[in-house]
Amino acid sequence: MDQHEFVDEHFRLARRYFLQLGICGLSATQWVMHAFADDEKVAKPIKKQKPDKAGAKREPYFTPPEDFRDVSRGKPLPHSLAEDKKREVGLTRDTWKLEVISDPDFPATLGKPLTNASDTAFDFDALLKLGEKHAVRFPKVMTCLNVGCPLGMGLWEGVPLREVIWLTQPTENLRRVFYYGYHNDDPKQMFRSSLPIGRVFEDPFDLPPVILCYKLNGQWLDSERGGPVRIVVPDAYGFKSIKWLSHLVLTNLAHANDTYAEQNNDVDSSLKTFAATLSIPKQVKSGEPIPVSGYAQVGIAGLSKVQVSMESKTVSRPVDDPHFTLGPWSDAELLPAPTIWTGLTDNKVPAKTHGFDENGLPKSWPIRFTNAHWAVVLPGVSAGEYIFRCRTIDEKGIAQPLPRPFRKSGHAAIESIVVTVND
């Protein structure tokens, strides 16, 4: 999906919103055309491998698998391998095997490790058999820790990780699980993540479980998205959701040993709540109202509102206010949940999906670890240059970028966009 298609999606989103406002003077279509008319970036396609905000689309809310942005690791990328090679290394559903073993350096006590050598490694049929009783599904935005935009929104389905771990009959000295996927038979390419065993065995605050995922949006998980099986951690950034899963290692190690930890990142951070713009005019006429639309990533702290500010560049900012807490903030409108869930079977959310009722409607909105959308019409201002900003207020009343403003634990910076107002 290129930038033109991305803009088209948000054109429809914003057009409906502004039309509902019944604004005088310009039609809703003209409002949105103004929002994009002076944005030179619209004419420039974005390379597919470079993430943009396409994962924040309102329609379809769930991103088609082929439209996810890809930040996979590997040379060559495992999903690019020939089919016969994929079969050889277990990257197809009929050849996939998962070893679940004790860490030889910090061993956990297991009664029954699952290994290739003993012909007890866990296979895809066994996973589906567990799924008949334990399968769960939940919505989640997949986001990179170091990229301030979503890679895609998915409805992920699989078996709770704990169900497979219990098959190994652990008894003691189990503090963490670390895991990795196929890495081209090259130890230097291994990408590893880990979780405390408490998060795996118990789901705090009504969070969905960590899963061995085999379906995305109701379809088998394809190779590019990490299939046949990947980890999905609902409350975490994408580096925790390892693709092409091949090994679970149960360990008595007391600390994280993630690959990302070795690259100076905070590997224990949950998704943050933050807002970003999707459409805003870069130039308007004096006195003209200014239509703006955007999205919010709903992190572990939830989302109560989105706020916006429009401040003249001539205003002197207080040096002791790095997070713009003293700006002229006003509330934007959070847009409601979709009524048609395009991309899913019958355009409906399946029954027994976490966060949804028996009719496929959200129990609350917005849902944690997903995207929400917002829009606002700012009043016209006099000629000059202005800076537009947006921020979230979480469910505890804390404004972005707090409570975790540091980049190592994920993006939460406040955008600053220059808008020129002409006479």
C-alpha positions as CSV (number, residue, x, y, z in Angstrom):
1,M,0.0,0.0,0.0
2,D,1.5,3.3,-1.0
3,Q,1.0,6.8,0.5
4,H,-1.8,7.6,-2.0
5,E,-3.9,4.6,-0.9
6,F,-3.2,5.5,2.7
7,V,-4.4,9.1,2.2
8,D,-7.5,7.8,0.5
9,E,-8.5,5.8,3.5
10,H,-8.2,8.8,5.8
11,F,-9.9,11.0,3.3
12,R,-13.1,8.9,3.8
13,L,-12.6,8.9,7.6
14,A,-12.3,12.7,7.9
15,R,-14.9,13.4,5.2
16,R,-17.6,11.6,7.2
17,Y,-16.7,13.3,10.4
18,F,-16.6,16.8,9.1
19,L,-19.8,16.2,7.1
20,Q,-21.6,15.2,10.4
21,L,-20.6,18.6,11.9
22,G,-22.6,20.4,9.2
23,I,-19.9,23.1,8.9
24,C,-21.0,26.2,6.9
25,G,-18.9,27.7,4.1
26,L,-17.2,24.7,2.7
27,S,-18.4,21.2,2.0
28,A,-16.9,18.3,4.0
29,T,-15.1,17.1,0.9
30,Q,-13.5,20.5,0.4
31,W,-12.4,20.5,4.1
32,V,-10.4,17.3,3.6
33,M,-9.0,18.5,0.3
34,H,-7.6,21.5,2.1
35,A,-6.1,19.2,4.7
36,F,-4.0,17.5,2.1
37,A,-3.6,20.1,-0.7
38,D,-0.4,21.6,0.5
39,D,1.3,18.4,1.8
40,E,4.0,17.7,-0.6
41,K,4.6,14.3,1.0
42,V,1.4,13.0,-0.5
43,A,3.0,12.9,-4.0
44,K,5.9,10.8,-2.8
45,P,5.5,7.1,-2.5
46,I,7.0,5.4,0.6
47,K,9.1,2.3,0.2
48,K,7.2,-0.8,1.3
49,Q,9.9,-1.9,3.8
50,K,9.9,1.5,5.5
51,P,7.0,1.8,8.1
52,D,4.5,4.6,7.7
53,K,1.2,5.2,9.5
54,A,-0.8,2.7,7.3
55,G,-1.2,0.5,10.3
56,A,-3.3,3.3,11.8
57,K,-6.0,3.1,9.2
58,R,-9.6,3.2,10.3
59,E,-10.9,1.3,7.3
60,P,-10.3,-1.6,7.3
61,Y,-9.7,-1.5,11.0
62,F,-7.9,-4.8,10.8
63,T,-5.0,-4.6,8.5
64,P,-4.9,-7.2,5.7
65,P,-1.8,-9.4,6.2
66,E,-0.2,-8.3,3.0
67,D,-0.5,-4.6,4.1
68,F,1.4,-5.0,7.3
69,R,4.7,-3.1,7.4
70,D,7.7,-5.5,7.7
71,V,10.7,-5.0,10.0
72,S,11.7,-8.6,9.9
73,R,15.3,-9.6,10.6
74,G,17.4,-12.2,8.7
75,K,19.7,-12.5,5.7
76,P,17.9,-13.8,3.8
77,L,14.6,-13.1,5.4
78,P,13.1,-16.4,6.4
79,H,9.8,-15.7,4.7
80,S,11.6,-15.2,1.4
81,L,13.1,-18.8,1.4
82,A,12.0,-21.2,-1.3
83,E,9.2,-23.6,-0.4
84,D,11.4,-26.6,-0.3
85,K,13.8,-24.9,2.1
86,K,10.9,-23.8,4.3
87,R,9.8,-27.5,4.5
88,E,13.3,-28.6,5.3
89,V,13.7,-26.2,8.3
90,G,10.1,-26.5,9.6
91,L,8.6,-23.3,8.3
92,T,5.4,-25.0,7.0
93,R,2.4,-26.2,9.0
94,D,3.1,-29.8,8.2
95,T,6.8,-29.7,9.1
96,W,6.8,-27.3,12.0
97,K,8.2,-28.5,15.3
98,L,8.7,-26.8,18.6
99,E,11.3,-27.8,21.2
100,V,10.5,-26.9,24.8
101,I,13.6,-27.5,26.9
102,S,15.4,-26.6,30.1
103,D,18.2,-24.0,30.0
104,P,21.5,-26.0,30.3
105,D,23.1,-23.0,32.0
106,F,20.3,-22.1,34.4
107,P,18.2,-25.2,34.4
108,A,14.6,-25.4,35.3
109,T,13.4,-28.8,36.6
110,L,11.2,-30.5,34.0
111,G,9.6,-33.9,34.0
112,K,9.1,-34.1,30.3
113,P,11.1,-31.8,27.9
114,L,9.8,-31.8,24.4
115,T,12.7,-32.4,22.0
116,N,13.4,-33.6,18.5
117,A,16.0,-36.1,19.8
118,S,13.3,-37.9,21.8
119,D,10.7,-37.5,19.1
120,T,8.5,-35.6,21.5
121,A,8.8,-32.1,19.9
122,F,5.5,-30.3,19.7
123,D,3.9,-30.2,16.2
124,F,1.2,-28.2,14.5
125,D,-1.5,-30.9,14.8
126,A,-0.9,-31.0,18.6
127,L,-1.2,-27.2,18.7
128,L,-4.5,-27.3,17.0
129,K,-5.7,-30.1,19.3
130,L,-4.9,-27.8,22.3
131,G,-6.7,-25.0,20.4
132,E,-10.0,-27.0,20.4
133,K,-10.2,-26.4,24.1
134,H,-8.0,-23.4,24.8
135,A,-7.9,-21.2,21.7
136,V,-8.2,-17.4,22.3
137,R,-8.3,-14.4,20.0
138,F,-7.7,-10.7,20.7
139,P,-7.1,-7.5,18.8
140,K,-3.7,-6.0,19.0
141,V,-1.7,-3.3,17.2
142,M,1.8,-4.5,16.3
143,T,4.3,-1.7,17.0
144,C,8.1,-1.6,17.0
145,L,9.7,-0.2,20.1
146,N,11.8,2.2,18.1
147,V,9.3,3.2,15.4
148,G,6.7,5.8,16.2
149,C,3.9,4.4,14.0
150,P,2.0,1.1,13.9
151,L,3.0,-1.7,11.6
152,G,-0.6,-3.1,11.4
153,M,-3.7,-3.9,13.5
154,G,-4.6,-7.6,13.7
155,L,-7.0,-10.0,15.2
156,W,-4.6,-12.7,16.5
157,E,-5.6,-16.2,17.4
158,G,-3.7,-19.1,19.1
159,V,-3.1,-21.2,22.2
160,P,-1.9,-19.7,25.5
161,L,1.8,-20.2,25.9
162,R,1.3,-21.6,29.4
163,E,-0.7,-24.6,28.1
164,V,2.4,-25.8,26.2
165,I,4.7,-25.1,29.0
166,W,2.6,-27.2,31.4
167,L,3.1,-30.2,29.1
168,T,6.7,-30.3,30.1
169,Q,5.7,-30.9,33.8
170,P,7.8,-28.2,35.4
171,T,8.3,-28.5,39.1
172,E,10.8,-25.9,40.3
173,N,13.5,-23.4,39.5
174,L,11.4,-21.8,36.7
175,R,11.6,-18.0,36.7
176,R,11.6,-17.0,33.0
177,V,11.0,-18.4,29.5
178,F,13.1,-17.2,26.6
179,Y,12.3,-18.1,23.0
180,Y,13.6,-17.7,19.5
181,G,12.7,-18.6,15.9
182,Y,14.4,-20.0,12.9
183,H,17.5,-17.8,12.0
184,N,19.0,-19.3,8.8
185,D,21.1,-21.9,10.7
186,D,23.3,-19.0,11.7
187,P,23.8,-18.5,15.5
188,K,24.8,-14.9,14.8
189,Q,21.4,-14.1,13.4
190,M,19.5,-15.4,16.4
191,F,16.9,-12.9,17.7
192,R,15.6,-13.9,21.2
193,S,13.0,-12.5,23.6
194,S,12.0,-13.5,27.1
195,L,9.2,-13.1,29.6
196,P,8.9,-13.7,33.4
197,I,7.0,-16.9,34.0
198,G,4.5,-15.0,36.1
199,R,3.3,-13.1,33.0
200,V,3.0,-16.4,31.1
201,F,1.1,-18.3,33.8
202,E,-1.3,-15.5,34.9
203,D,-2.9,-12.7,33.0
204,P,-3.0,-9.5,35.1
205,F,-5.8,-6.9,35.0
206,D,-7.9,-8.9,32.5
207,L,-5.2,-8.8,29.9
208,P,-5.3,-11.5,27.1
209,P,-2.7,-14.3,27.5
210,V,0.6,-14.6,25.7
211,I,-0.1,-17.0,22.8
212,L,1.4,-19.3,20.3
213,C,-0.3,-17.7,17.4
214,Y,-1.3,-19.5,14.2
215,K,-4.1,-17.3,12.8
216,L,-4.3,-13.6,11.8
217,N,-7.7,-12.1,11.0
218,G,-9.2,-15.6,10.9
219,Q,-6.7,-16.9,8.3
220,W,-3.7,-19.1,8.7
221,L,-0.7,-17.0,9.7
222,D,1.4,-16.6,6.6
223,S,5.2,-16.8,6.4
224,E,5.8,-13.1,6.1
225,R,3.8,-12.5,9.3
226,G,5.9,-15.1,11.1
227,G,4.0,-18.3,10.3
228,P,3.4,-21.1,10.7
229,V,3.6,-20.1,14.4
230,R,4.8,-17.1,16.3
231,I,4.6,-15.7,19.8
232,V,2.2,-12.8,20.3
233,V,2.4,-10.8,23.6
234,P,-0.7,-8.6,23.7
235,D,0.7,-5.8,26.0
236,A,4.2,-5.7,24.5
237,Y,6.1,-4.2,21.6
238,G,6.7,-6.3,18.5
239,F,10.2,-7.5,19.5
240,K,8.5,-9.7,22.2
241,S,6.3,-11.4,19.5
242,I,9.0,-13.5,17.9
243,K,8.3,-14.9,14.4
244,W,9.0,-18.4,13.0
245,L,9.0,-19.8,16.5
246,S,11.2,-22.9,17.0
247,H,12.4,-23.1,20.6
248,L,11.1,-22.3,24.1
249,V,13.7,-22.4,26.8
250,L,12.6,-22.7,30.4
251,T,15.1,-21.1,32.7
252,N,16.0,-20.2,36.3
253,L,17.8,-17.1,35.0
254,A,16.6,-14.1,37.0
255,H,16.9,-11.4,34.4
256,A,15.9,-10.7,30.8
257,N,18.3,-12.0,28.1
258,D,16.6,-10.5,25.1
259,T,18.6,-9.6,22.0
260,Y,17.1,-6.1,22.4
261,A,18.5,-5.8,25.9
262,E,22.0,-6.1,24.4
263,Q,21.1,-3.2,22.0
264,N,20.4,-0.6,24.8
265,N,16.6,-0.9,25.0
266,D,14.2,-1.2,27.9
267,V,12.9,-4.7,27.2
268,D,10.3,-4.8,30.0
269,S,8.1,-1.9,28.8
270,S,4.5,-2.3,27.9
271,L,2.9,-0.4,25.0
272,K,2.6,3.3,25.6
273,T,-0.4,5.5,25.0
274,F,0.2,8.4,22.5
275,A,-1.5,10.4,19.7
276,A,-0.4,11.3,16.2
277,T,-1.9,13.2,13.3
278,L,-3.0,11.7,10.0
279,S,-4.4,14.8,8.2
280,I,-3.7,18.5,8.8
281,P,-3.5,21.4,6.3
282,K,0.0,22.8,6.1
283,Q,-1.4,26.1,4.8
284,V,-4.8,27.8,5.4
285,K,-6.3,31.2,5.0
286,S,-6.7,33.6,7.8
287,G,-10.0,33.0,9.7
288,E,-10.6,29.6,8.1
289,P,-11.4,26.8,10.5
290,I,-8.7,24.0,10.4
291,P,-9.8,20.4,10.2
292,V,-7.5,17.8,11.7
293,S,-7.7,14.0,12.1
294,G,-5.4,11.4,13.7
295,Y,-5.1,8.2,15.7
296,A,-4.1,7.2,19.1
297,Q,-2.2,4.1,20.2
298,V,-3.9,2.8,23.3
299,G,-1.3,1.4,25.6
300,I,-1.3,-0.3,29.0
301,A,-2.5,2.9,30.7
302,G,-5.7,3.1,28.5
303,L,-7.1,6.3,26.9
304,S,-9.6,8.8,28.2
305,K,-9.2,11.6,25.7
306,V,-7.1,13.2,23.0
307,Q,-6.2,16.9,23.2
308,V,-4.8,19.3,20.7
309,S,-3.2,22.8,20.8
310,M,-2.5,25.5,18.2
311,E,0.1,28.0,19.3
312,S,1.8,30.8,17.5
313,K,5.5,30.3,16.9
314,T,6.1,33.8,18.4
315,V,5.0,32.5,21.8
316,S,8.0,32.0,24.1
317,R,7.9,28.5,25.6
318,P,8.8,28.1,29.3
319,V,12.2,26.4,29.6
320,D,11.0,24.3,32.5
321,D,8.0,22.8,30.5
322,P,9.6,20.3,28.2
323,H,6.3,18.3,27.9
324,F,4.1,21.3,26.9
325,T,1.9,20.9,30.0
326,L,1.2,24.7,29.9
327,G,0.0,24.7,26.2
328,P,-3.5,25.9,25.2
329,W,-4.9,22.3,25.1
330,S,-8.5,21.5,24.1
331,D,-10.3,18.2,23.6
332,A,-10.6,16.5,20.2
333,E,-13.4,14.0,19.6
334,L,-12.7,10.3,19.9
335,L,-14.4,8.5,17.0
336,P,-16.6,5.5,17.7
337,A,-15.7,1.8,17.0
338,P,-16.3,0.6,13.5
339,T,-19.7,-1.0,12.8
340,I,-18.4,-3.1,10.0
341,W,-15.2,-5.0,10.6
342,T,-13.9,-5.3,7.1
343,G,-11.5,-8.1,6.4
344,L,-13.0,-10.6,8.8
345,T,-15.4,-13.4,7.9
346,D,-18.8,-11.8,7.3
347,N,-17.3,-8.5,8.4
348,K,-17.9,-9.4,12.0
349,V,-15.7,-10.0,15.0
350,P,-16.1,-13.7,16.0
351,A,-17.8,-14.8,19.2
352,K,-15.6,-15.2,22.2
353,T,-13.0,-12.6,21.2
354,H,-11.3,-10.9,24.1
355,G,-12.8,-7.5,24.7
356,F,-16.0,-8.1,22.7
357,D,-19.4,-9.3,23.7
358,E,-21.4,-12.1,22.3
359,N,-22.7,-9.9,19.5
360,G,-19.2,-8.9,18.4
361,L,-19.4,-5.4,19.9
362,P,-16.6,-3.9,22.0
363,K,-17.3,-4.1,25.7
364,S,-15.6,-0.7,26.0
365,W,-14.0,1.7,23.6
366,P,-11.2,2.3,22.9
367,I,-9.7,-1.2,23.7
368,R,-6.2,-1.4,25.2
369,F,-3.4,-2.3,22.8
370,T,-5.3,-1.2,19.7
371,N,-5.7,2.0,17.7
372,A,-8.4,4.7,18.2
373,H,-9.2,7.6,15.9
374,W,-9.9,11.2,16.6
375,A,-10.9,14.4,14.8
376,V,-11.3,18.1,15.5
377,V,-12.1,21.4,13.8
378,L,-9.9,24.2,15.2
379,P,-11.2,27.8,15.0
380,G,-9.7,30.1,12.4
381,V,-6.8,32.3,13.5
382,S,-5.0,35.4,12.2
383,A,-2.1,35.3,9.7
384,G,1.2,33.9,10.9
385,E,3.0,30.6,11.6
386,Y,1.6,28.2,14.2
387,I,2.6,24.9,15.8
388,F,0.0,22.2,16.1
389,R,0.4,19.6,18.8
390,C,-1.6,16.6,19.9
391,R,-1.4,14.4,23.0
392,T,-3.3,11.7,24.9
393,I,-4.7,11.7,28.4
394,D,-4.6,8.2,29.8
395,E,-7.2,6.6,32.1
396,K,-5.3,7.9,35.2
397,G,-5.4,11.5,33.9
398,I,-1.7,11.5,33.0
399,A,-0.8,13.4,29.8
400,Q,1.6,12.2,27.1
401,P,4.5,11.7,27.1
402,L,4.4,10.9,30.8
403,P,4.5,8.6,32.7
404,R,7.3,7.1,30.6
405,P,8.8,9.9,28.4
406,F,12.1,8.1,27.7
407,R,12.7,6.8,24.2
408,K,14.3,3.5,25.2
409,S,10.9,2.3,26.5
410,G,9.0,3.2,23.3
411,H,7.9,6.2,21.4
412,A,5.7,8.7,23.1
413,A,7.1,12.1,21.9
414,I,4.6,14.9,21.2
415,E,4.4,15.9,17.5
416,S,5.0,19.5,16.5
417,I,3.7,20.4,13.1
418,V,4.1,23.9,11.6
419,V,0.9,25.4,10.0
420,T,1.2,28.6,7.9
421,V,-1.9,30.9,8.0
422,N,-2.0,33.4,5.1
423,D,-3.9,36.6,4.7
